[in-house]
């Protein structure tokens, strides 16, 4: 069965303060709606000093989501631990763990933008060892009860380590964390599981990306009109990731430079609800990741897409 999730990074190139305020408040309203209408999870992301206003404070948005939802798991992907102080991070995650009833999980990320480290006064050259040291300290603070309150979850919130290299897989195993590879190479799972057993522990969960299929899905009564009117928002999202990632492999990357190329590439998919139902039933789409605020997408296509997915597609494939 396909999973249905919604993710938010709230990047919006050129948005005014009023437009950005609407985007943030809409995201919280949509979280409550998604909770009531059958979605499986919410995801929030983290980046810093981005010209398009990419979400820099995922814990605040996750807290707002937790306050208006009752059942949905919320995933922070990724949490850039090197940009936080361990004591304050341990406290914030514990409070959010209580606020959400243990529904918030985290994928720890090393980060891939040097400018973010510079803005926070962190050393880029030592980021790997620094991350391990901060994670070891974070886990110690919870384990020894140094920070209060302790987490709601036992022994602590669910923590994945994210990355797309064997080094990342071995680091996840060494730290006793679950693993979330950023692409579907089965060798990464094998490396992680082998390293866990060599360290004397059973492997944790491995949350893999799909081997194929779209990274972002939108529903519209008329996909042609959607691409014509709103495709530039999707293109802005894609080209920003291109500039940040370079040639690195990732499930979400689209190398297109025009809206026409995007339509052919299929990483960003716009379908009628009927077509999406057919693709889900045929198992061509196994993960339906809605991106309701993609590239600053305005309210009307954003809500229309989410409602069609929740009120038409979901009942059809699960009813």
C-alpha beads as a LAMMPS data file, in Angstrom:
LAMMPS data file: protein, C-alpha beads

319 atoms
318 bonds

1 atom types
1 bond types

-500.0 500.0 xlo xhi
-500.0 500.0 ylo yhi
-500.0 500.0 zlo zhi

Masses

1 110.0

Atoms # bond

1 1 1 0.000 0.000 0.000
2 1 1 1.252 3.475 -0.836
3 1 1 2.143 5.918 1.905
4 1 1 0.833 9.480 1.797
5 1 1 2.888 12.242 3.392
6 1 1 3.164 16.020 3.168
7 1 1 6.410 17.910 3.500
8 1 1 7.129 21.557 4.183
9 1 1 10.300 23.584 3.735
10 1 1 8.525 26.939 3.207
11 1 1 10.988 28.291 0.655
12 1 1 9.339 31.123 -1.255
13 1 1 11.578 33.194 -3.549
14 1 1 10.784 36.894 -3.397
15 1 1 7.936 36.543 -0.888
16 1 1 6.856 39.628 1.046
17 1 1 6.501 39.397 4.852
18 1 1 2.725 39.200 4.432
19 1 1 3.033 36.401 1.877
20 1 1 5.452 34.496 4.081
21 1 1 3.126 34.898 7.069
22 1 1 0.295 33.420 4.991
23 1 1 2.538 30.534 3.955
24 1 1 3.417 29.678 7.565
25 1 1 -0.133 29.943 8.876
26 1 1 -1.429 27.912 5.934
27 1 1 1.085 25.151 6.703
28 1 1 -0.246 24.861 10.254
29 1 1 -3.855 24.840 9.028
30 1 1 -2.982 22.145 6.505
31 1 1 -1.292 20.057 9.190
32 1 1 -4.547 20.009 11.159
33 1 1 -6.463 19.170 7.985
34 1 1 -4.064 16.355 7.072
35 1 1 -4.383 14.917 10.581
36 1 1 -8.169 14.765 10.186
37 1 1 -8.152 13.405 6.637
38 1 1 -5.963 10.324 6.661
39 1 1 -2.433 11.357 5.686
40 1 1 0.309 9.144 7.108
41 1 1 2.971 11.672 8.162
42 1 1 4.212 15.250 8.048
43 1 1 7.818 16.198 7.275
44 1 1 9.687 19.440 7.902
45 1 1 13.175 20.328 6.745
46 1 1 16.040 22.612 7.793
47 1 1 18.406 24.962 5.979
48 1 1 19.888 28.334 6.852
49 1 1 20.759 31.676 5.245
50 1 1 18.861 30.753 2.085
51 1 1 17.784 33.653 -0.097
52 1 1 14.373 32.071 -0.621
53 1 1 13.683 31.795 3.127
54 1 1 14.031 28.008 3.405
55 1 1 12.834 26.958 6.863
56 1 1 15.647 27.580 9.408
57 1 1 13.715 26.527 12.544
58 1 1 12.140 23.097 12.046
59 1 1 11.609 22.524 15.775
60 1 1 9.317 25.546 15.983
61 1 1 7.245 24.434 13.009
62 1 1 7.136 20.844 14.285
63 1 1 5.882 22.207 17.627
64 1 1 3.128 24.123 15.873
65 1 1 2.194 20.989 13.930
66 1 1 2.164 18.913 17.110
67 1 1 -0.153 21.416 18.791
68 1 1 -2.843 21.126 16.098
69 1 1 -2.607 17.367 15.416
70 1 1 -3.387 14.285 17.452
71 1 1 -2.231 11.215 15.510
72 1 1 0.172 12.146 12.686
73 1 1 3.864 11.273 13.039
74 1 1 6.056 14.309 12.369
75 1 1 9.533 13.878 10.932
76 1 1 12.287 16.502 11.066
77 1 1 14.496 15.741 8.060
78 1 1 17.190 16.714 8.525
79 1 1 18.254 18.125 11.870
80 1 1 21.663 19.795 11.519
81 1 1 22.977 18.927 14.969
82 1 1 26.316 20.696 14.481
83 1 1 24.488 24.028 14.468
84 1 1 23.039 23.470 17.959
85 1 1 24.469 23.349 21.461
86 1 1 23.862 19.878 22.955
87 1 1 22.324 20.970 26.274
88 1 1 19.765 23.281 24.700
89 1 1 19.020 20.771 21.963
90 1 1 18.452 18.008 24.536
91 1 1 16.014 20.274 26.370
92 1 1 14.146 21.377 23.245
93 1 1 13.770 17.854 21.874
94 1 1 12.560 16.568 25.237
95 1 1 9.930 19.310 25.496
96 1 1 8.745 18.639 21.943
97 1 1 8.674 14.923 22.744
98 1 1 6.239 15.616 25.592
99 1 1 4.212 18.126 23.595
100 1 1 3.730 15.623 20.761
101 1 1 3.389 12.485 22.867
102 1 1 6.459 11.016 21.180
103 1 1 5.229 11.604 17.619
104 1 1 8.265 13.586 16.409
105 1 1 11.276 11.745 14.976
106 1 1 14.521 13.180 13.644
107 1 1 16.956 12.442 10.878
108 1 1 20.317 13.847 11.881
109 1 1 22.188 15.441 9.012
110 1 1 25.770 16.564 8.596
111 1 1 24.788 19.282 6.131
112 1 1 26.309 20.049 2.751
113 1 1 26.400 23.870 2.625
114 1 1 29.533 25.470 4.022
115 1 1 27.796 28.851 4.270
116 1 1 25.516 27.489 6.997
117 1 1 28.488 26.516 9.131
118 1 1 30.084 29.926 8.617
119 1 1 26.894 31.718 9.646
120 1 1 26.805 29.747 12.913
121 1 1 30.525 30.000 13.610
122 1 1 31.106 26.268 13.163
123 1 1 34.193 24.581 11.699
124 1 1 33.459 23.020 8.318
125 1 1 36.706 21.030 8.186
126 1 1 35.948 19.067 11.376
127 1 1 32.202 18.643 10.844
128 1 1 32.286 14.818 10.917
129 1 1 34.055 14.360 14.271
130 1 1 32.167 17.368 15.682
131 1 1 28.840 15.806 14.814
132 1 1 29.745 12.536 16.472
133 1 1 30.880 14.346 19.607
134 1 1 27.661 16.368 19.789
135 1 1 25.504 13.290 19.303
136 1 1 27.398 11.352 21.963
137 1 1 26.888 14.269 24.343
138 1 1 23.193 14.588 23.472
139 1 1 22.592 10.919 24.215
140 1 1 24.600 11.151 27.454
141 1 1 22.560 14.108 28.687
142 1 1 19.352 12.106 28.301
143 1 1 20.801 8.827 29.558
144 1 1 22.214 10.349 32.734
145 1 1 19.260 12.649 33.386
146 1 1 21.414 15.787 33.248
147 1 1 18.707 17.811 31.505
148 1 1 15.166 17.982 32.805
149 1 1 12.582 17.014 31.998
150 1 1 13.806 13.859 30.360
151 1 1 12.143 12.760 27.131
152 1 1 8.640 11.317 27.023
153 1 1 9.889 8.491 24.794
154 1 1 11.977 5.674 26.265
155 1 1 14.908 6.053 26.112
156 1 1 14.673 9.093 23.818
157 1 1 12.964 10.317 20.617
158 1 1 13.503 8.234 17.490
159 1 1 16.779 9.279 15.851
160 1 1 17.919 8.366 12.357
161 1 1 21.242 9.278 10.833
162 1 1 20.946 10.449 7.248
163 1 1 23.470 10.319 4.437
164 1 1 24.344 8.792 1.118
165 1 1 27.806 7.312 1.698
166 1 1 29.321 4.243 3.412
167 1 1 30.856 6.659 5.934
168 1 1 27.357 7.800 6.893
169 1 1 26.138 4.195 7.181
170 1 1 29.018 3.259 9.480
171 1 1 28.545 6.411 11.574
172 1 1 24.873 5.571 12.117
173 1 1 25.865 2.089 13.259
174 1 1 28.666 3.352 15.505
175 1 1 26.323 5.770 17.282
176 1 1 23.522 3.234 17.687
177 1 1 21.076 5.193 15.531
178 1 1 18.641 4.130 12.859
179 1 1 19.690 4.903 9.286
180 1 1 18.058 6.886 6.480
181 1 1 20.084 6.741 3.250
182 1 1 19.296 9.537 0.799
183 1 1 19.145 7.177 -2.175
184 1 1 18.132 3.551 -2.703
185 1 1 21.555 1.895 -3.127
186 1 1 21.156 -1.483 -1.325
187 1 1 24.880 -1.488 -0.517
188 1 1 24.260 1.266 2.045
189 1 1 21.811 -0.894 3.984
190 1 1 24.284 -3.785 3.894
191 1 1 27.122 -1.566 5.114
192 1 1 24.972 -0.246 7.965
193 1 1 23.711 -3.646 9.081
194 1 1 27.183 -5.194 8.922
195 1 1 28.674 -2.334 10.951
196 1 1 25.922 -2.664 13.573
197 1 1 26.606 -6.371 14.059
198 1 1 30.350 -5.778 14.178
199 1 1 29.665 -3.307 16.997
200 1 1 27.724 -5.983 18.883
201 1 1 24.195 -4.646 18.343
202 1 1 21.275 -5.559 16.138
203 1 1 20.646 -3.124 13.279
204 1 1 18.008 -0.480 13.709
205 1 1 15.438 0.628 11.176
206 1 1 16.547 1.550 7.660
207 1 1 14.240 4.079 6.033
208 1 1 14.993 3.930 2.316
209 1 1 13.800 6.140 -0.505
210 1 1 11.854 4.565 -3.384
211 1 1 13.930 3.103 -6.210
212 1 1 11.705 4.885 -8.686
213 1 1 8.757 7.227 -8.815
214 1 1 8.200 10.929 -8.206
215 1 1 9.641 12.892 -5.310
216 1 1 6.823 15.465 -5.271
217 1 1 3.196 14.861 -6.216
218 1 1 0.470 17.401 -6.972
219 1 1 -3.178 16.887 -7.891
220 1 1 -5.127 19.219 -10.131
221 1 1 -8.364 19.049 -12.136
222 1 1 -6.372 20.297 -15.130
223 1 1 -2.639 19.435 -14.969
224 1 1 -1.947 21.421 -18.145
225 1 1 -3.284 24.568 -16.538
226 1 1 -1.378 23.824 -13.315
227 1 1 1.937 23.573 -15.165
228 1 1 1.201 26.701 -17.175
229 1 1 0.196 28.863 -14.194
230 1 1 2.245 27.416 -11.348
231 1 1 5.095 25.467 -12.906
232 1 1 7.588 28.271 -12.211
233 1 1 7.194 27.610 -8.468
234 1 1 8.186 23.983 -8.963
235 1 1 11.085 25.012 -11.183
236 1 1 12.349 27.431 -8.520
237 1 1 12.357 24.579 -6.018
238 1 1 14.221 22.254 -8.385
239 1 1 16.887 24.737 -9.473
240 1 1 17.651 25.745 -5.882
241 1 1 18.377 22.118 -4.992
242 1 1 20.543 21.817 -8.103
243 1 1 22.694 24.735 -6.947
244 1 1 23.090 23.276 -3.463
245 1 1 23.658 19.598 -4.268
246 1 1 25.749 19.805 -7.419
247 1 1 26.198 16.305 -8.803
248 1 1 25.422 14.481 -5.544
249 1 1 22.908 11.645 -5.844
250 1 1 19.519 12.210 -4.248
251 1 1 16.000 10.978 -4.845
252 1 1 14.630 14.548 -4.871
253 1 1 16.995 16.046 -7.444
254 1 1 15.684 17.155 -10.830
255 1 1 18.276 18.443 -13.309
256 1 1 15.688 20.249 -15.447
257 1 1 16.264 23.867 -16.398
258 1 1 12.814 24.614 -17.811
259 1 1 9.228 23.791 -16.886
260 1 1 8.927 21.744 -20.074
261 1 1 11.893 19.602 -19.052
262 1 1 10.383 19.124 -15.589
263 1 1 7.147 17.803 -17.033
264 1 1 9.073 15.136 -18.916
265 1 1 11.437 14.243 -16.054
266 1 1 8.721 13.095 -13.651
267 1 1 10.448 14.021 -10.395
268 1 1 7.689 16.607 -9.876
269 1 1 4.429 14.956 -10.928
270 1 1 1.116 16.721 -11.575
271 1 1 -1.875 14.442 -12.190
272 1 1 -5.634 14.443 -12.053
273 1 1 -6.925 12.543 -9.018
274 1 1 -8.168 9.781 -11.317
275 1 1 -4.735 9.342 -12.892
276 1 1 -3.035 9.333 -9.496
277 1 1 -5.443 6.661 -8.242
278 1 1 -4.567 4.490 -11.257
279 1 1 -0.832 4.889 -10.722
280 1 1 -1.085 4.077 -7.021
281 1 1 -3.204 1.006 -7.720
282 1 1 -0.687 -0.111 -10.352
283 1 1 2.112 0.436 -7.798
284 1 1 3.830 2.879 -10.108
285 1 1 3.699 5.378 -7.227
286 1 1 4.374 3.866 -3.795
287 1 1 5.143 7.072 -1.904
288 1 1 2.845 10.041 -2.492
289 1 1 4.776 13.027 -1.164
290 1 1 2.630 16.108 -1.327
291 1 1 4.536 19.408 -1.298
292 1 1 1.739 21.920 -0.709
293 1 1 3.957 25.006 -0.337
294 1 1 6.489 24.072 -3.033
295 1 1 8.496 27.089 -4.121
296 1 1 5.970 29.441 -2.489
297 1 1 2.974 27.862 -4.234
298 1 1 -0.059 30.120 -3.605
299 1 1 -2.989 29.095 -1.445
300 1 1 -5.502 28.089 -4.116
301 1 1 -3.509 25.448 -6.019
302 1 1 -1.960 24.366 -2.725
303 1 1 -5.274 23.657 -1.007
304 1 1 -6.839 22.193 -4.143
305 1 1 -4.005 19.692 -4.509
306 1 1 -4.063 18.639 -0.860
307 1 1 -7.844 18.296 -0.781
308 1 1 -7.939 16.192 -3.937
309 1 1 -5.283 13.869 -2.515
310 1 1 -7.005 13.554 0.871
311 1 1 -10.664 13.543 -0.165
312 1 1 -10.560 11.810 -3.554
313 1 1 -7.382 9.787 -3.968
314 1 1 -6.987 8.396 -0.449
315 1 1 -10.576 7.082 -0.141
316 1 1 -10.328 5.532 -3.609
317 1 1 -7.154 3.562 -2.934
318 1 1 -7.935 2.618 0.659
319 1 1 -11.682 2.271 0.623

Bonds

1 1 1 2
2 1 2 3
3 1 3 4
4 1 4 5
5 1 5 6
6 1 6 7
7 1 7 8
8 1 8 9
9 1 9 10
10 1 10 11
11 1 11 12
12 1 12 13
13 1 13 14
14 1 14 15
15 1 15 16
16 1 16 17
17 1 17 18
18 1 18 19
19 1 19 20
20 1 20 21
21 1 21 22
22 1 22 23
23 1 23 24
24 1 24 25
25 1 25 26
26 1 26 27
27 1 27 28
28 1 28 29
29 1 29 30
30 1 30 31
31 1 31 32
32 1 32 33
33 1 33 34
34 1 34 35
35 1 35 36
36 1 36 37
37 1 37 38
38 1 38 39
39 1 39 40
40 1 40 41
41 1 41 42
42 1 42 43
43 1 43 44
44 1 44 45
45 1 45 46
46 1 46 47
47 1 47 48
48 1 48 49
49 1 49 50
50 1 50 51
51 1 51 52
52 1 52 53
53 1 53 54
54 1 54 55
55 1 55 56
56 1 56 57
57 1 57 58
58 1 58 59
59 1 59 60
60 1 60 61
61 1 61 62
62 1 62 63
63 1 63 64
64 1 64 65
65 1 65 66
66 1 66 67
67 1 67 68
68 1 68 69
69 1 69 70
70 1 70 71
71 1 71 72
72 1 72 73
73 1 73 74
74 1 74 75
75 1 75 76
76 1 76 77
77 1 77 78
78 1 78 79
79 1 79 80
80 1 80 81
81 1 81 82
82 1 82 83
83 1 83 84
84 1 84 85
85 1 85 86
86 1 86 87
87 1 87 88
88 1 88 89
89 1 89 90
90 1 90 91
91 1 91 92
92 1 92 93
93 1 93 94
94 1 94 95
95 1 95 96
96 1 96 97
97 1 97 98
98 1 98 99
99 1 99 100
100 1 100 101
101 1 101 102
102 1 102 103
103 1 103 104
104 1 104 105
105 1 105 106
106 1 106 107
107 1 107 108
108 1 108 109
109 1 109 110
110 1 110 111
111 1 111 112
112 1 112 113
113 1 113 114
114 1 114 115
115 1 115 116
116 1 116 117
117 1 117 118
118 1 118 119
119 1 119 120
120 1 120 121
121 1 121 122
122 1 122 123
123 1 123 124
124 1 124 125
125 1 125 126
126 1 126 127
127 1 127 128
128 1 128 129
129 1 129 130
130 1 130 131
131 1 131 132
132 1 132 133
133 1 133 134
134 1 134 135
135 1 135 136
136 1 136 137
137 1 137 138
138 1 138 139
139 1 139 140
140 1 140 141
141 1 141 142
142 1 142 143
143 1 143 144
144 1 144 145
145 1 145 146
146 1 146 147
147 1 147 148
148 1 148 149
149 1 149 150
150 1 150 151
151 1 151 152
152 1 152 153
153 1 153 154
154 1 154 155
155 1 155 156
156 1 156 157
157 1 157 158
158 1 158 159
159 1 159 160
160 1 160 161
161 1 161 162
162 1 162 163
163 1 163 164
164 1 164 165
165 1 165 166
166 1 166 167
167 1 167 168
168 1 168 169
169 1 169 170
170 1 170 171
171 1 171 172
172 1 172 173
173 1 173 174
174 1 174 175
175 1 175 176
176 1 176 177
177 1 177 178
178 1 178 179
179 1 179 180
180 1 180 181
181 1 181 182
182 1 182 183
183 1 183 184
184 1 184 185
185 1 185 186
186 1 186 187
187 1 187 188
188 1 188 189
189 1 189 190
190 1 190 191
191 1 191 192
192 1 192 193
193 1 193 194
194 1 194 195
195 1 195 196
196 1 196 197
197 1 197 198
198 1 198 199
199 1 199 200
200 1 200 201
201 1 201 202
202 1 202 203
203 1 203 204
204 1 204 205
205 1 205 206
206 1 206 207
207 1 207 208
208 1 208 209
209 1 209 210
210 1 210 211
211 1 211 212
212 1 212 213
213 1 213 214
214 1 214 215
215 1 215 216
216 1 216 217
217 1 217 218
218 1 218 219
219 1 219 220
220 1 220 221
221 1 221 222
222 1 222 223
223 1 223 224
224 1 224 225
225 1 225 226
226 1 226 227
227 1 227 228
228 1 228 229
229 1 229 230
230 1 230 231
231 1 231 232
232 1 232 233
233 1 233 234
234 1 234 235
235 1 235 236
236 1 236 237
237 1 237 238
238 1 238 239
239 1 239 240
240 1 240 241
241 1 241 242
242 1 242 243
243 1 243 244
244 1 244 245
245 1 245 246
246 1 246 247
247 1 247 248
248 1 248 249
249 1 249 250
250 1 250 251
251 1 251 252
252 1 252 253
253 1 253 254
254 1 254 255
255 1 255 256
256 1 256 257
257 1 257 258
258 1 258 259
259 1 259 260
260 1 260 261
261 1 261 262
262 1 262 263
263 1 263 264
264 1 264 265
265 1 265 266
266 1 266 267
267 1 267 268
268 1 268 269
269 1 269 270
270 1 270 271
271 1 271 272
272 1 272 273
273 1 273 274
274 1 274 275
275 1 275 276
276 1 276 277
277 1 277 278
278 1 278 279
279 1 279 280
280 1 280 281
281 1 281 282
282 1 282 283
283 1 283 284
284 1 284 285
285 1 285 286
286 1 286 287
287 1 287 288
288 1 288 289
289 1 289 290
290 1 290 291
291 1 291 292
292 1 292 293
293 1 293 294
294 1 294 295
295 1 295 296
296 1 296 297
297 1 297 298
298 1 298 299
299 1 299 300
300 1 300 301
301 1 301 302
302 1 302 303
303 1 303 304
304 1 304 305
305 1 305 306
306 1 306 307
307 1 307 308
308 1 308 309
309 1 309 310
310 1 310 311
311 1 311 312
312 1 312 313
313 1 313 314
314 1 314 315
315 1 315 316
316 1 316 317
317 1 317 318
318 1 318 319
